[in-house]
Structure formats: structure tokens, C-alpha cells
């Protein structure tokens, strides 16, 4: 006759992990500094033309 010993109880899951996962936000807004740098780069790419007037 074979006897199987019961496994020790598993460590309980973290009860707060589910709440944190539900609360997690999506992608955040870009920082203002990166938008300003992108605008500076765009200005450097555009050739400025003088007005004839």
C-alpha cells in the first residue's frame, strides 16, 4: 500500500496584487520637455525664406 503525504500548504497569493493590476494606467502623456525638443528639431528642418516686401 502506498501512502501519499499531503503537500504543505502553498504560500497564499498577494491579496493586493490584483488591485494594483486593475489600477495600472496606460501610457502616460509625453513630458513637456520632449515636446519642446521635437518642436525645435522641426524648426531646424524647415528652411526659412525671406519676405520680398
WONOR-V844973 format. One record per backbone hydrogen bond with DSSP energy under -1.0 kcal/mol. CO is the residue of the C=O (numbers start at 1). NH is the residue of the N-H. If there is no record, write none. Layout:
co = (CO/CO)
nh = (NH/NH)
This chain:
co = (16/17/18/19/20/31/32/33/34/35/36/37/38/39/40/41/42)
nh = (20/21/22/23/24/35/36/37/38/39/40/41/42/43/44/45/46)
